[in-house]
Amino acid sequence: MRLTRAGEYAVRCVLYLSKKGKGVLVSRKEVAEHAVIPAHFLAKIAQDLAKAGMIEIRQGARGGFALLMEPEEITLLAVVETVIGEIFLNDCVIRPQSCEASSDCSVHNVWMTARDQLRNTLGSVTFAELINQPVCISEGPEVARGEGGNR
């Protein structure tokens, strides 16, 4: 199993907005540049995150994205599943009726255990924890210049 590009980009987007803080408006261009997300992907991902109530999209020349939740309220699992759907490792996990033997199958039980462990791990990590560690995105112009604060 591998995280999709959309899932990765959603994590980067929320990570960058979490570093800025709840309610801080950040331009689309800034998010795309510093989180290294192609603009066409960012638009789709932002719509999914907005529908889930994680971010707000503000239109117009002075628009952008703002985090609607505190970083400690957003888990890695919530972001990933918002964009890619519920995590499952095999069809029999998400659709047990697709397999005649799923309830008695030893392999099915392993898939279920692995899925549950993965979901529990991702669900136990918040963006507040992630932003307090080194991350895979640049800090942004005001942090890089040492000015700190929000725009």
Sequence and secondary structure as in RCSB ss.txt:
>XXXX:A:sequence
MRLTRAGEYAVRCVLYLSKKGKGVLVSRKEVAEHAVIPAHFLAKIAQDLAKAGMIEIRQGARGGFALLMEPEEIT
LLAVVETVIGEIFLNDCVIRPQSCEASSDCSVHNVWMTARDQLRNTLGSVTFAELINQPVCISEGPEVARGEGGN
R
>XXXX:A:secstr
    HHHHHHHHHHHHHHHH BT  B HHHHHHHHT  HHHHHHHHHHHHHTTSEEEE STT EEEE S GGG B
HHHHHHHHH S  SSHHHH GGG TTTTT HHHHHHHHHHHHHHHHHHT BHHHHHTS  SS   HHHHTT  S 
 
